[in-house]
Amino acid sequence: MLQAREQVLNALVKLLEENGGWALRFTPTEIWLDDEPVVTPSGRPTAEPQDLGSSGEEHLAFAFYQDGIRALTFPPHAPREELEALFDALRVVGGGPVTHDDLVTLLWQANLTRIKVDSAPLEQQIYLSADPQAPKSQGGVRPVYASTPGGDEFHAELGQAAGAQGLHRDTFDDWELPETSASVPETYEQLSQEMEFSRSHFTHAWKEEAERDWKQQAVEVLREIISLDPGEDTRRSLSHSVVTWVSAALQRSSLHEAQRAVELLRELDPELKFSEEELTELMRRINYKPLVEYLDEADSNEQGRFAAFAVGLGRPGIDLAFSVMSQGTRSRTRAAASTALCYQCAGNPEMLEPYLGSKDAEAVIHVVFVLGQIGGSEVVGMLHVAAQHSDSRVRRQVVQSLGSVPAHDRLPLLLEQLDTEDPQLLATTLNMVARERSPDVAHALLRWIEGPDFESRGEDIQRAFFQALAEVAGDEVVPTLESLLHRGGWFARRSFSRAAAARTLQRIGTPAAQAVLTGGLKSRAAAVRSACQEALQVKVTP
């Protein structure tokens, strides 16, 4: 220990001589050498004082600052004994939190003469005078009896004794002893009765205050404050307080309390002008797992309360609703969150676009569902993005959500989904395509049927295409179907597509379609005659 002490002191003496002395300034988290920070926080601010023995150099600044030291000035040739006194004082204070000494007192007691200590003294002698500039009477105090002193009649000497930096010369050492005394037991007996009443009164008041709902009191106090000062600064400060209340209530899964806090926030900041950014950030940082678990087990009333709360939050509540929707395991929980998102984003569905990039396919499915509930041409672009998702479940939900999009906007996107081997996705897409009886849709389906790879696809897929064609087509497709029916000429063989073309003509049922089938019965190709005969035997349900 002695060797380390000598090494530190020798190094300090050398540095002071080489740099012409030091002028150090202290803040709660930094030490400055002139205008250069030499000790800075390591990444986060120090929340509370810590002893020097158990912490790094980042806590050194606070050790000086908390004891009132604001600056230290070292001359180039500081006396060795004063440096030793500083070292010993730091060692004593760094011994742990149980020490009763502080740096500023230890340095004053060392009676430093060359090292200058700039401190914020905790105790000072206060002088009173009618005229602060008037000379003081002996002892430094000029009493005033005519009136209560105030204003600049209060003043103090904050300096130190000339030539030394020990304790202030104005201490209690020169107080005069009282001329009278009192018997402690007798005085205690006289005071005990009043103290018993005071204690009883205090206990009763404390119990009454503890049983009172602080939340209701907080609302009343904040409303009173805003009535006294409705300015923007007051609203901004109070809004910050209420935002933290909202966050804390959500962490406790107390939806009723959180809803009350949001209602108060809307009173203080109706447009969330002062609090939206902070509220959004807090919503992103909250751990939603306890809340989701609570909602999964809650009844429908509580889930409805959550939806109302999320809508009341406005834009900051979008992340909250999405998190609950994607993490919830019960359908009612997800339904409540989806309902909230529909209300929140109905006027601006683009706010949901960032969530389409989620790695969780289930979460993307829910977002696409919400887009479908909102509907309209505004969601087509986002549905097109979701349609590129690798998970076929997402694409199936895209097709279903396109049902709330105008037909002329959804058709190109639906036709893109026809190039799939997923039977469920194809069936969903064709059902959606078949909603509108249109020559454009019919010709689009025919282009797929006439494609070179169509017959290589499974019979289930081919059947689905022909069924959809029969739903939307009219006489405009009869010539193409007739060509499919007679494909191969005399050497035509029985095939699924030939039979499907005949059945499609039968379902179209127009005179032109019936004429093709009747003529097919006279074909020289047995496969054609057989396909037409089977189709005509099928009873078509209108």
C-alpha positions in Angstrom: 0.0 0.0 0.0 2.8 2.4 0.9 4.6 1.6 -2.3 1.5 2.3 -4.4 1.0 5.5 -2.5 4.5 6.7 -3.2 4.2 5.8 -6.9 1.0 7.8 -7.3 2.3 10.8 -5.5 5.6 10.8 -7.5 3.6 10.6 -10.7 1.4 13.4 -9.7 4.3 15.7 -8.7 5.9 15.0 -12.1 2.7 15.7 -14.1 2.1 19.0 -12.2 5.7 20.2 -13.0 5.5 19.2 -16.6 2.1 20.8 -17.2 2.6 23.9 -15.2 -0.1 22.9 -12.7 -3.7 21.7 -13.1 -7.0 23.4 -13.0 -9.7 20.7 -12.6 -13.5 21.3 -12.7 -16.0 18.7 -11.5 -19.5 17.9 -12.7 -21.7 15.0 -11.5 -20.3 12.8 -14.3 -17.2 14.5 -15.7 -13.8 15.9 -14.7 -12.5 18.7 -16.9 -8.8 19.8 -17.2 -9.3 23.4 -18.3 -11.6 22.9 -21.3 -10.7 19.2 -21.9 -12.7 16.4 -20.4 -10.3 13.8 -18.8 -12.9 11.6 -17.1 -16.2 10.9 -18.8 -19.1 8.5 -18.3 -18.5 5.0 -19.6 -21.9 4.7 -21.4 -24.6 5.5 -18.9 -24.9 8.2 -16.2 -24.2 7.4 -12.6 -27.7 7.1 -10.9 -26.4 7.2 -7.3 -23.2 7.7 -5.5 -20.9 4.7 -5.2 -17.7 4.3 -3.2 -14.4 4.8 -4.9 -13.1 1.4 -3.8 -15.6 -0.6 -5.7 -16.1 1.5 -8.9 -14.0 2.7 -11.7 -12.7 6.1 -12.5 -16.1 7.1 -14.0 -17.4 7.5 -10.4 -14.5 9.7 -9.3 -16.2 12.9 -10.6 -19.3 12.2 -8.5 -17.2 11.5 -5.4 -15.9 15.1 -5.5 -19.2 16.7 -6.7 -21.4 15.1 -4.1 -19.2 16.5 -1.3 -19.5 20.0 -2.6 -16.2 20.3 -4.4 -16.6 22.2 -7.7 -12.9 22.8 -8.6 -9.3 22.0 -7.6 -6.4 24.2 -8.6 -2.9 22.6 -8.3 0.2 24.9 -8.6 3.2 23.6 -10.5 5.2 23.0 -7.3 2.5 21.9 -4.9 3.8 20.9 -1.5 4.2 17.2 -1.0 2.4 17.3 2.3 -0.7 18.8 0.7 -0.7 16.2 -2.1 -0.4 13.5 0.6 -3.4 15.1 2.5 -5.5 14.9 -0.7 -4.5 11.3 -1.3 -5.4 10.4 2.3 -8.7 12.2 2.1 -9.6 10.2 -1.0 -8.6 7.0 0.6 -10.8 7.7 3.7 -13.8 8.7 1.6 -13.3 5.7 -0.7 -13.4 3.3 2.2 -17.1 2.5 1.6 -20.6 3.9 2.1 -20.4 3.7 5.9 -17.8 6.5 6.2 -19.0 9.6 8.1 -16.3 11.9 6.5 -16.6 13.9 3.4 -13.9 15.3 1.1 -14.6 19.0 1.6 -14.3 18.7 5.4 -11.1 16.6 5.3 -9.5 19.0 2.9 -10.5 22.0 5.0 -9.1 20.3 8.1 -5.8 19.7 6.2 -5.4 23.5 6.2 -4.3 23.6 2.5 -2.3 26.7 1.6 -1.3 26.1 -2.0 -3.9 23.8 -3.5 -7.0 25.9 -4.1 -10.4 24.2 -3.3 -13.5 25.8 -4.8 -16.6 24.4 -2.9 -20.3 25.0 -2.4 -20.3 25.4 1.4 -23.3 23.9 3.2 -23.1 26.2 6.2 -22.3 30.0 6.2 -22.7 32.8 8.6 -25.6 35.0 7.5 -25.3 38.7 8.3 -28.2 41.1 8.6 -28.1 44.8 8.2 -30.4 47.6 7.1 -27.7 48.5 4.5 -25.5 45.7 3.2 -22.8 48.3 2.4 -22.9 49.7 5.9 -19.9 48.7 8.2 -20.5 45.8 10.4 -20.4 46.0 14.2 -17.9 44.1 16.1 -18.6 40.4 15.5 -19.9 41.0 12.0 -23.6 41.4 12.8 -25.7 44.5 12.8 -29.1 43.6 14.3 -32.3 45.1 12.9 -35.3 45.5 15.3 -37.6 47.9 13.5 -38.8 45.4 10.8 -38.3 41.9 9.5 -35.2 41.7 7.4 -35.5 40.7 3.7 -34.2 41.2 0.2 -30.6 42.3 0.0 -30.5 42.8 3.8 -29.4 39.2 3.8 -25.8 38.6 2.8 -22.9 36.4 3.7 -19.1 36.1 3.3 -18.5 33.0 1.3 -14.7 33.4 1.3 -12.2 31.8 3.6 -9.6 33.1 6.0 -6.7 34.8 4.4 -3.7 32.5 3.8 -5.5 29.3 4.7 -8.3 27.1 3.6 -9.4 25.5 6.9 -12.8 25.8 8.5 -14.7 29.0 8.1 -14.0 31.6 10.8 -17.7 32.0 11.3 -18.6 28.9 13.3 -20.5 28.1 16.4 -17.3 27.9 18.6 -18.0 31.4 20.0 -21.6 30.8 21.0 -22.4 31.9 24.5 -23.7 29.3 26.9 -27.3 29.8 28.2 -27.7 31.3 31.7 -30.7 29.1 32.5 -31.3 25.3 32.3 -34.3 23.0 32.3 -34.9 19.6 33.9 -35.3 17.1 31.0 -37.7 14.7 32.8 -40.0 17.5 33.9 -40.0 19.1 30.5 -40.6 15.8 28.9 -43.6 15.2 31.2 -45.0 18.6 30.2 -44.6 18.0 26.5 -45.7 14.3 26.5 -49.5 15.1 26.7 -49.3 17.4 23.7 -47.0 15.0 21.8 -49.5 12.1 22.4 -52.3 14.1 20.9 -50.0 15.1 18.0 -48.9 11.5 17.4 -52.5 10.3 17.4 -53.6 13.0 15.0 -50.7 12.3 12.7 -51.4 8.5 12.7 -55.0 9.1 11.9 -54.2 11.5 9.1 -51.6 9.1 7.7 -54.1 6.2 7.6 -56.7 8.4 5.9 -54.2 9.5 3.3 -53.0 5.9 2.7 -56.6 4.7 2.1 -57.4 7.5 -0.3 -57.1 6.7 -4.0 -54.0 8.7 -5.1 -55.0 8.3 -8.8 -58.2 10.4 -8.3 -56.2 12.9 -6.3 -53.6 13.1 -9.0 -56.3 13.9 -11.6 -57.7 16.6 -9.4 -54.3 18.1 -8.7 -53.3 18.2 -12.4 -56.6 19.7 -13.4 -56.1 22.4 -10.7 -52.6 23.1 -11.9 -53.7 23.5 -15.5 -56.6 25.8 -14.5 -54.1 28.1 -12.7 -51.6 28.1 -15.6 -52.9 26.8 -18.9 -49.8 27.7 -20.9 -47.8 25.4 -23.2 -44.9 24.9 -20.8 -47.3 23.7 -18.1 -49.1 21.4 -20.4 -45.9 20.0 -21.7 -44.6 19.2 -18.2 -47.9 17.7 -17.0 -48.2 15.7 -20.2 -44.8 14.1 -19.5 -46.0 13.0 -16.1 -49.2 11.5 -17.4 -47.3 9.6 -20.2 -45.2 7.9 -17.5 -48.4 7.0 -15.7 -49.8 5.4 -18.9 -46.7 3.3 -19.3 -46.6 2.2 -15.7 -50.3 1.2 -15.8 -49.8 -0.9 -18.9 -46.8 -2.7 -17.4 -49.1 -3.7 -14.5 -51.8 -4.7 -17.1 -54.2 -2.2 -15.4 -56.3 -1.2 -18.4 -58.8 0.7 -16.3 -56.1 2.9 -14.8 -54.3 3.3 -18.2 -57.6 4.4 -19.8 -58.1 7.0 -17.1 -54.6 8.2 -17.7 -55.1 8.5 -21.4 -58.4 10.4 -20.9 -56.5 12.9 -18.7 -53.7 13.1 -21.2 -56.2 14.1 -23.9 -57.5 16.8 -21.6 -54.0 18.2 -21.2 -52.8 17.6 -24.7 -55.8 17.0 -27.0 -53.8 16.6 -30.2 -50.8 14.9 -28.5 -48.6 17.7 -29.7 -46.4 17.6 -26.6 -46.5 13.9 -25.8 -46.9 11.9 -29.1 -43.1 11.3 -29.6 -42.5 10.3 -26.0 -45.6 8.1 -25.9 -44.6 6.3 -29.1 -41.2 5.6 -27.8 -42.5 4.2 -24.5 -45.0 2.0 -26.4 -42.1 0.5 -28.3 -40.1 -0.3 -25.2 -42.8 -1.9 -23.1 -42.7 -5.6 -22.5 -46.1 -6.7 -23.8 -45.9 -10.4 -22.7 -47.6 -9.9 -19.3 -50.3 -7.8 -20.9 -50.9 -10.3 -23.7 -51.2 -13.2 -21.2 -53.6 -11.1 -19.1 -55.8 -10.4 -22.2 -55.8 -14.0 -23.3 -57.4 -15.0 -19.9 -59.6 -11.9 -19.6 -63.3 -11.7 -20.5 -64.7 -9.9 -23.5 -65.4 -6.7 -21.5 -61.7 -6.3 -20.7 -60.7 -7.1 -24.2 -63.1 -4.4 -25.4 -61.6 -2.0 -22.9 -58.2 -2.7 -24.4 -59.4 -1.9 -27.9 -60.9 1.3 -26.7 -57.7 2.2 -24.9 -55.5 1.5 -28.0 -57.8 3.6 -30.2 -57.7 6.4 -27.6 -53.9 6.5 -27.8 -54.1 7.2 -31.6 -50.9 6.8 -33.6 -48.7 5.8 -30.6 -51.1 2.9 -29.9 -50.5 1.2 -33.3 -47.4 -0.6 -32.1 -49.3 -1.6 -29.0 -52.2 -3.1 -30.9 -49.9 -4.8 -33.4 -47.9 -6.4 -30.6 -51.0 -7.8 -28.9 -52.4 -9.0 -32.2 -49.3 -10.8 -33.2 -48.5 -12.3 -29.7 -52.1 -13.2 -28.6 -53.0 -16.8 -28.6 -56.8 -16.4 -28.3 -59.0 -15.4 -31.2 -60.9 -12.8 -29.1 -57.6 -11.1 -28.1 -56.5 -10.9 -31.7 -59.9 -9.7 -32.8 -59.8 -6.9 -30.2 -56.4 -5.8 -31.4 -57.4 -6.0 -35.1 -60.5 -3.9 -34.4 -58.3 -1.3 -32.8 -55.9 -1.2 -35.8 -58.8 -0.9 -38.2 -60.0 2.2 -36.3 -56.5 3.7 -35.9 -55.4 3.2 -39.5 -58.7 3.6 -41.4 -57.8 7.1 -42.6 -54.1 6.4 -43.2 -53.5 2.6 -43.9 -49.9 3.4 -44.9 -49.1 3.4 -41.1 -49.3 -0.4 -41.3 -46.7 -0.8 -44.0 -43.7 -1.2 -41.7 -45.3 -4.2 -40.1 -45.5 -6.1 -43.4 -41.7 -6.6 -43.0 -42.1 -8.7 -39.9 -40.3 -12.1 -39.9 -43.3 -13.6 -38.2 -45.6 -14.9 -40.9 -48.6 -15.0 -38.5 -48.1 -11.3 -37.7 -48.1 -10.4 -41.4 -51.2 -12.4 -41.9 -53.0 -10.4 -39.2 -51.8 -7.1 -40.8 -53.0 -8.2 -44.2 -56.4 -9.1 -42.6 -56.6 -5.6 -41.2 -55.8 -4.1 -44.6 -58.7 -6.1 -46.0 -61.0 -4.8 -43.3 -60.0 -1.2 -44.2 -60.3 -1.9 -48.0 -60.3 0.5 -50.8 -57.8 1.4 -53.5 -55.4 2.8 -50.8 -54.4 -0.7 -49.6 -53.6 -2.3 -53.0 -49.9 -1.3 -52.9 -49.4 -2.9 -49.5 -51.3 -6.0 -50.5 -49.0 -6.2 -53.6 -46.0 -6.2 -51.3 -47.5 -8.9 -49.1 -48.4 -11.0 -52.2 -44.6 -11.5 -52.7 -44.3 -13.2 -49.3 -42.7 -16.7 -49.3 -45.4 -18.1 -47.0 -48.5 -19.3 -49.0 -50.7 -18.6 -46.0 -49.9 -14.9 -46.3 -50.7 -14.9 -50.0 -54.0 -16.7 -49.3 -54.9 -13.9 -46.9 -53.9 -11.3 -49.5 -56.4 -12.9 -51.9 -59.1 -12.8 -49.3 -58.3 -9.2 -48.4 -58.6 -8.2 -52.1 -62.3 -8.9 -51.8 -62.7 -5.4 -50.3 -60.7 -3.8 -53.1 -62.4 -2.4 -56.3 -62.6 -5.1 -59.0 -60.5 -3.1 -61.5 -57.7 -2.7 -58.9 -57.6 -6.3 -57.6 -57.8 -8.2 -60.9 -54.1 -7.7 -61.9 -52.9 -8.9 -58.5 -55.3 -11.8 -58.5 -54.1 -13.0 -61.9 -50.5 -13.0 -60.6 -51.5 -15.5 -58.0 -52.8 -18.0 -60.6 -49.2 -19.2 -61.2 -49.1 -21.4 -58.2 -49.1 -25.1 -57.4 -50.8 -24.5 -54.0 -54.3 -25.9 -54.5 -55.8 -23.8 -51.6 -54.2 -20.6 -52.8 -55.4 -21.3 -56.4 -58.9 -22.2 -55.3 -59.1 -19.0 -53.2 -57.8 -16.9 -56.1 -60.2 -18.4 -58.7 -63.2 -18.0 -56.3 -62.3 -14.3 -56.0 -61.7 -13.9 -59.7 -65.1 -15.6 -60.4 -66.9 -12.9 -58.4 -67.2 -10.7 -61.5 -68.7 -11.9 -64.7 -66.5 -10.1 -67.2 -65.1 -10.7 -70.7 -61.7 -9.4 -69.5 -61.6 -12.0 -66.7 -62.8 -14.8 -69.1 -60.0 -14.0 -71.7 -57.4 -13.9 -68.9 -58.5 -17.4 -67.7 -58.4 -18.6 -71.3 -54.8 -17.4 -71.7 -53.9 -19.7 -68.8 -55.9 -22.6 -70.2 -54.3 -22.2 -73.7 -50.8 -22.0 -72.2 -48.3 -24.7 -73.3 -47.9 -26.0 -69.7 -51.5 -26.1 -68.8 -52.1 -29.8 -69.5 -49.0 -30.7 -67.5 -50.7 -29.3 -64.3 -52.8 -31.6 -62.1 -56.4 -32.4 -63.0 -57.6 -30.6 -59.8 -55.9 -27.4 -61.0 -57.3 -27.7 -64.5 -60.8 -28.4 -63.2 -60.6 -25.3 -61.0 -59.7 -23.1 -64.0 -62.5 -24.4 -66.2 -65.1 -24.1 -63.3 -64.0 -20.4 -62.8 -64.2 -19.8 -66.6 -67.8 -21.2 -66.7 -68.8 -18.7 -63.9 -67.6 -15.6 -65.7 -67.7 -16.4 -69.4 -70.3 -16.0 -72.1 -70.4 -16.4 -75.9 -67.0 -14.6 -76.2 -65.2 -17.8 -75.2 -67.3 -20.3 -77.2 -64.9 -20.2 -80.3 -61.9 -20.9 -78.1 -63.6 -23.7 -76.2 -64.8 -25.2 -79.5 -61.2 -25.2 -80.7 -60.1 -27.0 -77.5 -62.9 -29.6 -78.0 -61.8 -30.5 -81.5 -58.1 -30.3 -80.9 -56.3 -33.2 -82.6 -58.9 -33.7 -85.5 -59.6 -37.2 -86.5 -56.7 -38.4 -84.3 -58.1 -36.7 -81.2 -57.7 -38.8 -78.0 -59.7 -38.7 -74.8 -58.2 -36.1 -72.5 -59.2 -34.2 -69.4 -59.0 -30.8 -71.0 -61.3 -31.9 -73.9 -63.9 -33.2 -71.5 -63.6 -30.1 -69.3 -64.1 -27.8 -72.4 -67.3 -29.7 -73.2 -68.6 -29.4 -69.7 -67.8 -25.7 -69.6 -69.8 -25.1 -72.8 -72.7 -27.0 -71.2 -72.5 -24.7 -68.1 -72.4 -21.6 -70.2 -75.6 -22.8 -71.7 -76.1 -20.2 -74.4 -77.5 -21.2 -77.8 -74.0 -20.8 -79.3 -72.5 -23.1 -76.7 -75.3 -25.7 -77.1 -74.8 -25.6 -80.9 -71.1 -26.5 -80.5 -72.0 -29.5 -78.3 -74.7 -30.7 -80.7 -72.4 -30.4 -83.6 -69.7 -32.3 -81.7 -72.0 -35.3 -81.5 -71.6 -35.7 -85.2 -67.8 -35.4 -85.1 -65.8 -38.2 -86.8 -63.5 -38.3 -83.7 -64.8 -40.7 -81.1 -63.2 -38.7 -78.3 -65.0 -35.5 -79.4 -68.4 -37.3 -79.6 -67.9 -39.0 -76.2 -66.9 -35.7 -74.5 -70.0 -33.9 -76.0 -72.3 -36.8 -75.1 -71.1 -36.8 -71.5 -71.5 -33.1 -71.1 -75.0 -33.0 -72.5 -76.0 -35.7 -70.0 -75.0 -33.5 -67.1 -77.8 -31.6 -65.6 -76.8 -28.0 -65.1 -78.1 -26.3 -62.0 -78.9 -22.7 -62.7 
